[in-house]
């Protein structure tokens, strides 16, 4: 007699609202509230919104072993089901986009539509060096990593408007989000390889790129869109941190796409 396979353990998460399902996956170093709070508030009147906390965020414990992309994708689906969702629209930012890609490939039956911001198919040596720098800076002084992220994650339209106090405030905000609990997330960033997964995605997909993204540059999103059969590609001004530098614009793009796909799903 063999033991039944263990069920994936749900993640700590925010669940709000009622209506069709919408799952939001945050990026490295952020969390469900900091990445998605305004969008959750805006959509909870017509969607059941579930926003998981990745390992090391919220009350989700740090994973003692290196985080496995596929296993974490399964945990995201288990989290949605815990909140009562059997099918849902799926949105991810950065690492969250890589995870959303994995979810849509492994569980196509649950994904109504897919929206990926700042995603990528495979971590290249350039990004691996950058993520190693993040790890070294975080272990040395989180404020140094915060300064680096302000200068690389934010787009020039925002950076050009900041005075010394503005830079200090933004750096302090980033520093507050950073501690060694996220090292596992950064390690996962270094190991993303979705080349075998992207061809299995069947959901209609929006791949959203930012023209000034210096963390995951737009050529990665173009590659991602080309590999997904039903993907539309949209490139807009802004940096990798668009959800933070211009949340109103970012969330309006996501809302319009999800609402359009939900209307089509009803017909």
N, C-alpha and C positions, 0 to 999 in steps of 0.2 A: 504493500500500500504506500503510495507516494503522497506527500503533503501537497495540499492545494497551494497554488502560488499566492503569495501575500498580496493583498489589495493595496494599491498605491495610497499613501497617507495624504489626506488633504493638507493644504497649506493654510496658514493664517490668512485671513482675507477680509475685505470689506464687501458686504452685500447690502444693496439698497434698491428700493423702487419695486416696480411691478411691470409686467409686460414681457415682450420677447427678450431673450437672453442677449447680454453683451458682456464679454470678458475682456478685461484690460490688463496687459502685462507690462510692468515697469522695467526701466533700464538699470544698468549697473550703478549702484550707489544711491539710487533714488528709492522710493517705496511707493506703495499703492496710493497713499494720500498725496505726497508731494508731486508725483508724476501726473495724477489723474483727478485730484480733488475737485477742481472746477467743472470738469466734464461729468463726473459722477453727479454733482449737484444739478447740472443742466439737463441730464437725461433721465434721472430717476423717476420723472413723472410719466415716462412712457416706455422705459426698459427696466428689466431686472438686471442691474449692473453688479458684476462680481469682479473685484480687483485683488488678485492674490499678492501676498508678500513673499518674495523669493527667499531662499535660505540666507539667513543673516540680516533680514529686514523684518520689521514688526516683531511679532512673537514667533515667527518661524525660526527654529534653531539653525545654527550653523551646521552644515552637513559635515560629519566627521571625515568622510572620504571625499575625494574629488567629485564634484557634482557631475552626474551623468545627464547629458542633454535629453536623451529619450526618456529616462526615468522621471526627470523633472517635468517633461511634457505630459507624461501620464498623470503625474500629481496635479497638474493644472486642470486636466479633465476631471479628475476625482474631486477637486475643489468645486468646480462648476456643478457637478452632480450633487454634491453635498448641499449646495444652495438651491437645488431643485431644477437645474437646467439640464435638459437632455440635448438641446441644440442651441447654438448661439452664434452671434457675430463675434469676431475675434480681432483685437487690435493690439499691436505691440510696438514699443519704442526701443530701438537699439538692441541690447541683449534681449529685451522683450520681443522684438521683431524676430530674432533668431528662434526664440522659443515658440512663438506663434507659428512660424514656418514649420517647425518640427511637429507641433500639435496638428496642424492642418494636413501634414503628410501622413502621420500615424493614425489619425482619427478623422478621416474625411467625412464620415457620416454625421459628425456633430457640428461641423462648421458651416454656417449659412453664408458668411462672407468673411473676407480677410483683408485687413489694412495693416501695412508694414511701413513704419517710418524708420529710416536710417538702418535698415537691415543689410545683411550681407550673406553670401553663399559660403565663403570659406575665408578663414583668417589667413592673411598672407604674412610674409616675414616683416613687412613694414608695420602692420598692426601688432604683431607679436612683440616687436621691440617696444612699441608704445605701451602696451599693456604691462610689459615687464617694468618699464619706467614708472607706471602707476603704482605697481606693487612696491617698488623700492622707495618711492616718495611717501606712500602711505605708512610704511613701516618706520620711516625716518621722521617725518613731520607732516601730519595731515594738512596743515595750512599751506605747505609747499605744493602738495598735490592740488589743493583747492585753487591756488594761483594759476597753476598750469592749466587746470580745467576751465577756468574763466577765460583764459587767453585762447584756448583751442576749441572749446565747445560753443562759445557764443559767437554770433555772426558779427560782421563789421558794422552793420547798421546800429546795433546796440552798443558795441564797444566804443564807437566813435562819439557817442553821446555821453559817456561816463566821465565824471571828474574824479579826483582822488578819493573823495568820499564814496562815490558810487562804486568804484572798484573795491574799496574796503568793505562796503556792505555786501556786495555780491560774493566776495571771497569768504566773508564770515558765514553767509548762507550755505555755501558749498562745504565749508569746514564742518559745519554742524551736522551734515549728512554723512560724513566720512569717519569710519573707524574700521578696525581690522576684522570686524565681522563680515565685511564684504569681500575679503580676499578670495574666498571661494568663487564668488561671481566673476571677479577679474580673471581667475584661473580658467573658468569656463570660457570666457571671451577668447582666450588664447587657443582654444581647441575646437572652435566652431568649424564644422565641415558638413554642409548640407547638400553636397553635390548629388548624392543618391536619393535624397528626400524630395527635392523640389519638383521632380517630374511626377510625383504621386499626388500633388495638390490638385484638387478638382473644384474648389470653391472659387467664385469670382474674387479677384484680388486687386487691390490698389497698392502699388508700390510708390511711396512718397519719399522723394529725395530733397535735400536742401543744397542749393548751389554752392554755399560757402562752408559746407561740412568738412572740417579738417580732421575729424576723428575717423569717420567711415565715409570717405569721399563718394561723390555721386556715381562714379563708374561701378562701384559695388552694387548700387541699387539698379543700375541699368542691366548689369549681369543677372541680378535676381529676377527682374521683370522678364527678361528674355527667356529665363528657364522655366517660368510658370505659364501654363497654357492659357489661362484666362486672365492674364495680368494686364492692367492699365498702368502706365508710368506717368507720374506727375512730378515735375521739378519746380520748386518755388524758391524765392530768396530766403536766406537765413542760414543759421549754423546748426550743428548737431543738436544743440540744446533748444531747438525751437519751442518745445512744450513749456520751457521756462522763460525764454526771452520774449516770446510773443504768444502767450497761451490763447488769447482770443482768436488769432488767425489760425493757429494750429488746430484748436478744437472745432472751429467752424468747418475746416476741411474734413475732419473725421466725422463730424455730425452729419454733414451733407452726404457723405458717402454711405454711412450706415443707414440713414433714413431712406436714401434712394434704393438700397439693396433690400431693406425691409419692405418697402412698397412693392418691389418686384416679387418678393417672396410671397406676398399675399395674393398675387394674381395667378 
